[in-house]
């Protein structure tokens, strides 16, 4: 998932903004991991490791179900009936060998 997202950002972003967009992507990806590590450590110190991981996994599972139920047009893959051989956004890009 991370590789395809990184590649997609590089393909659809203008050349002069590519570095900034990748920096924002990595900041949004790595930042929450660091913050959640502190929160899990603090909760685990008070309740125990198993209880902390179980309690803090529940909101993540709820968010996963919520996001799967609401696809984002233009980002999520089209169904087999809606598949397009070449998206309009990428029509002018050079084809790599």
N, C-alpha and C positions, 0 to 999 in steps of 0.2 A: 504494500500500500504506500509506504513512504517513498519508494523509488518512483512509482508511477505518478504520484502527486508532485514530486520534485520535477520530474520530466515535463509534466503538463504545465507547471508554472513557467518553466523555461521556454516552452514552445509558444505559449499564448501571450507572454509578456513582451512589450517593446524592448528593444536592445538597451536603451538608455535607462530603463527601470528594472532590468532583470536582477541586478544585485540587491537592490532595495526590497524587491518582492521576495526574494529568497531569504533575506535577513528577517523580514516580517514573518514568513512561514516558519522558519526555525525558531524564532522567538516565541511564536504562538504554540509550537510543538514542545519545546524543551522547558519553557517557563512554568507551565502548569505541573510538569513532572517534578520540578524542584520544590514547588510549593506543596504539592500533595505529599511528598516525602516527609516534610516537616510535620504536616498535619497527622499523617499515619503514625509517625514516631511518637508524637505527643499523646494521641489517643491510645496507642499500644502501651505506653508507659503507665496509663491509668487503668486500662481494662484488660490488658493482655493482648498478645499478638493475634490469636485466632479471632477474638471478639472484634478487634479493630478492623481486621481485613474483611470480616463478614459484614460488619456494620457499614464500612465505607465502600464496599462493593455494591451495595444495594442501589445507591443513587446512580452509579455508573451503569448498572444494568437497566434501570428505568430510562436513562438518557439514551442508551443504545436502542431500546425498543421504540422510544419516541422518534428517534431520528430515522430508523428503518421504515417507520410508518409514513413518514413525510419526505419523499424524495425531492431533491432540489433540481428543478428543470435547468438544463444546460450544463449540469455538472455530473449528475448521476447517469449511468449508462442507460441508453434507450432499450426498450424491449426488442425481441426478435422481429416484430412486425414494423417497428419504427426505426430499425437500424439503417444507417446511411453509410455508404462506402467511403465517402470523403466528406467530412464536415465542412460547412462553408467557411468557418473561421480558419481552417488550416489549408484551404485550397491553394493559396499562393506560396506556401512554404516549400523549400526544396526537399526533394526526396533523398534520403541518405542511402547509400549502398548497403 
